[in-house]
Amino acid sequence: MDDPRSILGVGPDATDADVRRARRRLAKTLHPDLHEGGARADAERRMALVNQAFDHLVGDRRDAPAASPVAPDAEVFADSAFAIEALPVDAFEATLLAAVNLGDVIRAEEPYLLAVLLDDPGPCQCLLELVPDAGATTVSIEIVPRHFGHCPTVRDVRDAFVAEIGRQAART
């Protein structure tokens, strides 16, 4: 494989967050679901290179905590992200329904972005970015405290979303 940093367009001092942002940025234009015909095959090849570069740079630091509530169709792979085995439109709908049950949606840019004011697991503002990922969708989470004092961890917020999406899936 060529230099994974050059494939993703990040420098040698890029953090894991920088690498994730670069992958999301590239997936928004390269994902095969966005292309048809011969362009789709080229997009599949290029997206595979992006995913390999990403895995090379941060894949070995993924963790799946054993005690977290994980929906049957969600794979937890880092404190700040999880995957849903659905294309972005369906994943967005499931994430939006979970957001409505966990707090107040303040911004929705279907199917890639949600901003939510969460009450539970704790008072915070949460930004969820959905990125296509080979027939699935990766949901990245960033949180900002709403008040001084207690703020949930990103893991707590992620687990709350995964559990709520799991409850929805069990109802259908």
VOZAFI-83911 format. One record per residue (C-alpha): x, y, z; chain; residue number from 1. Coordinates in nm, 2 decimals. Each point is the difference from the previous one (the first is absolute). Layout:
@px = X | py = Y | pz = Z | mol = A | seq = NUM
...
% end
This chain:
@px = 0.00 | py = 0.00 | pz = 0.00 | mol = A | seq = 1
@px = 0.11 | py = 0.35 | pz = -0.07 | mol = A | seq = 2
@px = 0.06 | py = 0.24 | pz = 0.29 | mol = A | seq = 3
@px = -0.33 | py = -0.01 | pz = 0.20 | mol = A | seq = 4
@px = 0.04 | py = 0.36 | pz = 0.11 | mol = A | seq = 5
@px = 0.02 | py = 0.12 | pz = -0.36 | mol = A | seq = 6
@px = -0.30 | py = -0.21 | pz = -0.10 | mol = A | seq = 7
@px = -0.20 | py = 0.17 | pz = 0.27 | mol = A | seq = 8
@px = 0.16 | py = 0.34 | pz = -0.06 | mol = A | seq = 9
@px = 0.13 | py = 0.04 | pz = 0.36 | mol = A | seq = 10
@px = 0.34 | py = 0.10 | pz = 0.13 | mol = A | seq = 11
@px = 0.24 | py = -0.20 | pz = 0.22 | mol = A | seq = 12
@px = -0.13 | py = 0.19 | pz = 0.31 | mol = A | seq = 13
@px = -0.37 | py = -0.08 | pz = -0.06 | mol = A | seq = 14
@px = -0.19 | py = -0.13 | pz = 0.30 | mol = A | seq = 15
@px = -0.25 | py = -0.29 | pz = -0.01 | mol = A | seq = 16
@px = -0.28 | py = 0.26 | pz = -0.02 | mol = A | seq = 17
@px = 0.17 | py = 0.16 | pz = -0.30 | mol = A | seq = 18
@px = 0.02 | py = -0.34 | pz = -0.17 | mol = A | seq = 19
@px = -0.36 | py = -0.07 | pz = 0.07 | mol = A | seq = 20
@px = -0.11 | py = 0.34 | pz = -0.14 | mol = A | seq = 21
@px = 0.21 | py = -0.06 | pz = -0.31 | mol = A | seq = 22
@px = -0.16 | py = -0.34 | pz = -0.05 | mol = A | seq = 23
@px = -0.35 | py = 0.15 | pz = 0.04 | mol = A | seq = 24
@px = 0.08 | py = 0.28 | pz = -0.24 | mol = A | seq = 25
@px = 0.12 | py = -0.24 | pz = -0.26 | mol = A | seq = 26
@px = -0.29 | py = -0.24 | pz = 0.05 | mol = A | seq = 27
@px = -0.25 | py = 0.28 | pz = -0.07 | mol = A | seq = 28
@px = 0.13 | py = 0.01 | pz = -0.36 | mol = A | seq = 29
@px = 0.15 | py = -0.34 | pz = -0.06 | mol = A | seq = 30
@px = -0.25 | py = -0.24 | pz = 0.15 | mol = A | seq = 31
@px = -0.12 | py = -0.26 | pz = -0.27 | mol = A | seq = 32
@px = -0.36 | py = 0.06 | pz = 0.09 | mol = A | seq = 33
@px = 0.03 | py = 0.35 | pz = -0.14 | mol = A | seq = 34
@px = 0.11 | py = -0.13 | pz = -0.35 | mol = A | seq = 35
@px = -0.14 | py = -0.21 | pz = -0.28 | mol = A | seq = 36
@px = 0.15 | py = -0.21 | pz = -0.28 | mol = A | seq = 37
@px = 0.37 | py = 0.01 | pz = -0.06 | mol = A | seq = 38
@px = 0.04 | py = 0.29 | pz = 0.24 | mol = A | seq = 39
@px = -0.13 | py = -0.23 | pz = 0.28 | mol = A | seq = 40
@px = 0.28 | py = -0.25 | pz = -0.05 | mol = A | seq = 41
@px = 0.26 | py = 0.27 | pz = 0.01 | mol = A | seq = 42
@px = -0.16 | py = 0.15 | pz = 0.32 | mol = A | seq = 43
@px = 0.00 | py = -0.35 | pz = 0.16 | mol = A | seq = 44
@px = 0.37 | py = -0.03 | pz = -0.07 | mol = A | seq = 45
@px = 0.08 | py = 0.35 | pz = 0.13 | mol = A | seq = 46
@px = -0.22 | py = -0.04 | pz = 0.31 | mol = A | seq = 47
@px = 0.17 | py = -0.34 | pz = 0.07 | mol = A | seq = 48
@px = 0.34 | py = 0.19 | pz = 0.00 | mol = A | seq = 49
@px = -0.14 | py = 0.26 | pz = 0.23 | mol = A | seq = 50
@px = -0.13 | py = -0.26 | pz = 0.24 | mol = A | seq = 51
@px = 0.33 | py = -0.19 | pz = -0.01 | mol = A | seq = 52
@px = 0.19 | py = 0.32 | pz = 0.08 | mol = A | seq = 53
@px = -0.24 | py = 0.08 | pz = 0.28 | mol = A | seq = 54
@px = 0.03 | py = -0.35 | pz = 0.15 | mol = A | seq = 55
@px = 0.38 | py = 0.02 | pz = -0.03 | mol = A | seq = 56
@px = 0.01 | py = 0.33 | pz = 0.19 | mol = A | seq = 57
@px = -0.27 | py = -0.05 | pz = 0.27 | mol = A | seq = 58
@px = -0.14 | py = -0.35 | pz = -0.04 | mol = A | seq = 59
@px = 0.23 | py = -0.16 | pz = 0.25 | mol = A | seq = 60
@px = -0.13 | py = 0.24 | pz = 0.27 | mol = A | seq = 61
@px = -0.36 | py = -0.10 | pz = -0.03 | mol = A | seq = 62
@px = -0.16 | py = -0.14 | pz = 0.31 | mol = A | seq = 63
@px = -0.33 | py = -0.17 | pz = 0.08 | mol = A | seq = 64
@px = -0.08 | py = 0.02 | pz = 0.37 | mol = A | seq = 65
@px = -0.16 | py = -0.32 | pz = 0.11 | mol = A | seq = 66
@px = -0.24 | py = 0.16 | pz = 0.25 | mol = A | seq = 67
@px = -0.16 | py = 0.25 | pz = -0.24 | mol = A | seq = 68
@px = -0.36 | py = -0.06 | pz = -0.12 | mol = A | seq = 69
@px = 0.04 | py = -0.07 | pz = -0.37 | mol = A | seq = 70
@px = -0.29 | py = -0.02 | pz = -0.24 | mol = A | seq = 71
@px = 0.00 | py = -0.32 | pz = -0.21 | mol = A | seq = 72
@px = 0.06 | py = 0.20 | pz = -0.32 | mol = A | seq = 73
@px = 0.26 | py = 0.24 | pz = 0.15 | mol = A | seq = 74
@px = 0.37 | py = -0.06 | pz = 0.03 | mol = A | seq = 75
@px = 0.18 | py = 0.22 | pz = 0.26 | mol = A | seq = 76
@px = 0.36 | py = 0.06 | pz = -0.12 | mol = A | seq = 77
@px = 0.12 | py = 0.31 | pz = 0.19 | mol = A | seq = 78
@px = -0.11 | py = 0.21 | pz = 0.29 | mol = A | seq = 79
@px = -0.13 | py = 0.27 | pz = -0.24 | mol = A | seq = 80
@px = -0.16 | py = -0.21 | pz = -0.27 | mol = A | seq = 81
@px = -0.22 | py = -0.30 | pz = -0.09 | mol = A | seq = 82
@px = -0.12 | py = -0.16 | pz = -0.32 | mol = A | seq = 83
@px = -0.35 | py = -0.08 | pz = -0.12 | mol = A | seq = 84
@px = -0.05 | py = -0.27 | pz = -0.26 | mol = A | seq = 85
@px = -0.21 | py = 0.22 | pz = -0.22 | mol = A | seq = 86
@px = 0.05 | py = 0.27 | pz = -0.27 | mol = A | seq = 87
@px = 0.01 | py = 0.36 | pz = 0.12 | mol = A | seq = 88
@px = -0.37 | py = 0.08 | pz = -0.07 | mol = A | seq = 89
@px = -0.12 | py = -0.29 | pz = 0.22 | mol = A | seq = 90
@px = 0.28 | py = 0.05 | pz = 0.26 | mol = A | seq = 91
@px = -0.09 | py = 0.37 | pz = 0.02 | mol = A | seq = 92
@px = -0.37 | py = -0.08 | pz = 0.06 | mol = A | seq = 93
@px = 0.10 | py = -0.24 | pz = 0.29 | mol = A | seq = 94
@px = 0.24 | py = 0.25 | pz = 0.14 | mol = A | seq = 95
@px = -0.25 | py = 0.28 | pz = -0.02 | mol = A | seq = 96
@px = -0.27 | py = -0.20 | pz = 0.18 | mol = A | seq = 97
@px = 0.25 | py = -0.09 | pz = 0.27 | mol = A | seq = 98
@px = 0.10 | py = 0.37 | pz = 0.03 | mol = A | seq = 99
@px = -0.37 | py = 0.10 | pz = 0.04 | mol = A | seq = 100
@px = -0.03 | py = -0.25 | pz = 0.28 | mol = A | seq = 101
@px = 0.32 | py = 0.12 | pz = 0.17 | mol = A | seq = 102
@px = -0.03 | py = 0.38 | pz = -0.03 | mol = A | seq = 103
@px = -0.09 | py = 0.28 | pz = -0.24 | mol = A | seq = 104
@px = 0.12 | py = 0.01 | pz = -0.36 | mol = A | seq = 105
@px = 0.14 | py = 0.35 | pz = -0.08 | mol = A | seq = 106
@px = 0.14 | py = -0.07 | pz = -0.34 | mol = A | seq = 107
@px = -0.06 | py = -0.27 | pz = -0.26 | mol = A | seq = 108
@px = 0.17 | py = -0.02 | pz = -0.34 | mol = A | seq = 109
@px = -0.13 | py = -0.32 | pz = -0.14 | mol = A | seq = 110
@px = 0.16 | py = -0.25 | pz = -0.04 | mol = A | seq = 111
@px = 0.34 | py = 0.10 | pz = 0.14 | mol = A | seq = 112
@px = -0.02 | py = 0.23 | pz = 0.31 | mol = A | seq = 113
@px = -0.20 | py = 0.03 | pz = 0.32 | mol = A | seq = 114
@px = 0.04 | py = 0.25 | pz = 0.29 | mol = A | seq = 115
@px = -0.18 | py = -0.09 | pz = 0.32 | mol = A | seq = 116
@px = -0.04 | py = 0.15 | pz = 0.34 | mol = A | seq = 117
@px = 0.01 | py = -0.31 | pz = 0.23 | mol = A | seq = 118
@px = -0.16 | py = -0.02 | pz = 0.34 | mol = A | seq = 119
@px = 0.09 | py = -0.36 | pz = 0.06 | mol = A | seq = 120
@px = 0.27 | py = -0.13 | pz = 0.05 | mol = A | seq = 121
@px = 0.08 | py = 0.35 | pz = 0.11 | mol = A | seq = 122
@px = -0.03 | py = 0.36 | pz = -0.11 | mol = A | seq = 123
@px = 0.21 | py = 0.05 | pz = -0.31 | mol = A | seq = 124
@px = -0.02 | py = 0.10 | pz = -0.36 | mol = A | seq = 125
@px = 0.08 | py = -0.29 | pz = -0.23 | mol = A | seq = 126
@px = 0.10 | py = 0.01 | pz = -0.37 | mol = A | seq = 127
@px = -0.05 | py = -0.33 | pz = -0.20 | mol = A | seq = 128
@px = 0.16 | py = -0.04 | pz = -0.34 | mol = A | seq = 129
@px = -0.12 | py = -0.28 | pz = -0.22 | mol = A | seq = 130
@px = 0.24 | py = -0.13 | pz = -0.27 | mol = A | seq = 131
@px = -0.06 | py = -0.28 | pz = -0.25 | mol = A | seq = 132
@px = 0.23 | py = -0.30 | pz = 0.05 | mol = A | seq = 133
@px = -0.03 | py = -0.29 | pz = -0.24 | mol = A | seq = 134
@px = -0.37 | py = -0.07 | pz = 0.03 | mol = A | seq = 135
@px = -0.01 | py = 0.12 | pz = 0.36 | mol = A | seq = 136
@px = 0.02 | py = 0.34 | pz = 0.17 | mol = A | seq = 137
@px = 0.25 | py = 0.12 | pz = 0.26 | mol = A | seq = 138
@px = -0.14 | py = 0.24 | pz = 0.25 | mol = A | seq = 139
@px = 0.26 | py = 0.23 | pz = 0.17 | mol = A | seq = 140
@px = -0.08 | py = 0.18 | pz = 0.32 | mol = A | seq = 141
@px = 0.13 | py = 0.33 | pz = 0.14 | mol = A | seq = 142
@px = -0.13 | py = 0.15 | pz = 0.32 | mol = A | seq = 143
@px = 0.02 | py = 0.34 | pz = 0.17 | mol = A | seq = 144
@px = -0.12 | py = 0.07 | pz = 0.35 | mol = A | seq = 145
@px = -0.32 | py = 0.21 | pz = 0.03 | mol = A | seq = 146
@px = 0.08 | py = 0.12 | pz = 0.36 | mol = A | seq = 147
@px = 0.30 | py = 0.01 | pz = 0.22 | mol = A | seq = 148
@px = 0.03 | py = -0.31 | pz = 0.21 | mol = A | seq = 149
@px = -0.11 | py = -0.35 | pz = -0.10 | mol = A | seq = 150
@px = 0.03 | py = -0.10 | pz = -0.36 | mol = A | seq = 151
@px = -0.04 | py = -0.35 | pz = -0.12 | mol = A | seq = 152
@px = 0.29 | py = -0.18 | pz = -0.17 | mol = A | seq = 153
@px = -0.01 | py = -0.06 | pz = -0.37 | mol = A | seq = 154
@px = -0.02 | py = -0.37 | pz = 0.08 | mol = A | seq = 155
@px = -0.32 | py = 0.06 | pz = 0.21 | mol = A | seq = 156
@px = -0.16 | py = 0.20 | pz = -0.28 | mol = A | seq = 157
@px = 0.10 | py = -0.26 | pz = -0.26 | mol = A | seq = 158
@px = -0.14 | py = -0.28 | pz = 0.22 | mol = A | seq = 159
@px = -0.33 | py = 0.19 | pz = 0.05 | mol = A | seq = 160
@px = -0.04 | py = 0.03 | pz = -0.38 | mol = A | seq = 161
@px = 0.09 | py = -0.36 | pz = -0.07 | mol = A | seq = 162
@px = -0.24 | py = -0.12 | pz = 0.27 | mol = A | seq = 163
@px = -0.28 | py = 0.22 | pz = -0.13 | mol = A | seq = 164
@px = 0.06 | py = -0.11 | pz = -0.36 | mol = A | seq = 165
@px = 0.00 | py = -0.36 | pz = 0.13 | mol = A | seq = 166
@px = -0.34 | py = 0.05 | pz = 0.17 | mol = A | seq = 167
@px = -0.14 | py = 0.14 | pz = -0.32 | mol = A | seq = 168
@px = 0.12 | py = -0.29 | pz = -0.20 | mol = A | seq = 169
@px = -0.15 | py = -0.25 | pz = 0.25 | mol = A | seq = 170
@px = -0.34 | py = 0.17 | pz = -0.04 | mol = A | seq = 171
@px = -0.01 | py = -0.05 | pz = -0.37 | mol = A | seq = 172
% end
